[in-house]
Amino acid sequence: MPRGTKVERNSVSNQSHELKYEADKLNVKSAEVKDAKKGGSNQRKDIEKKLKN
């Protein structure tokens, strides 16, 4: 794989910086992003859909 490619940009990990980024992007708290992930999917689009409703 070439250097600099973004791997797994479609999913959100449990790392604090990723949770914070998603939370800031959606104007919610990191804990809310973490709770949305517990719904069974860590896909970015699924989490965003849950938090926008």
C-alpha positions in Angstrom: 0.0 0.0 0.0 1.4 3.4 -0.9 2.4 5.8 1.8 -0.2 8.4 2.8 -3.3 6.4 1.9 -6.2 6.8 4.3 -7.2 3.4 5.6 -10.6 2.9 7.3 -11.8 6.5 6.8 -15.3 5.1 6.6 -15.2 3.9 10.2 -14.8 5.5 13.6 -12.5 3.9 16.2 -12.7 4.2 19.9 -9.6 6.4 20.0 -10.3 9.7 21.8 -9.1 11.9 18.9 -11.5 10.2 16.4 -14.4 10.5 18.8 -13.6 14.1 19.4 -13.4 14.9 15.7 -16.8 13.3 15.0 -18.3 15.0 18.0 -17.0 18.4 16.9 -18.1 17.8 13.4 -21.7 17.0 14.4 -21.8 19.5 17.4 -22.4 16.8 20.0 -20.5 15.3 22.9 -17.9 12.5 22.5 -20.1 10.3 24.8 -23.0 10.6 22.4 -20.8 9.4 19.5 -19.6 6.5 21.7 -23.2 5.6 22.5 -24.2 5.8 18.8 -21.4 3.3 18.1 -22.9 0.9 20.6 -25.9 0.5 18.3 -23.9 -2.1 16.4 -22.1 -0.2 13.6 -18.9 1.9 13.6 -19.5 3.1 10.1 -19.2 6.9 9.9 -22.4 7.3 7.8 -24.5 5.2 10.2 -23.2 7.1 13.3 -23.9 10.5 11.6 -27.4 9.3 10.6 -28.2 8.3 14.2 -26.9 11.6 15.7 -28.7 13.8 13.2 -32.1 12.4 14.1 
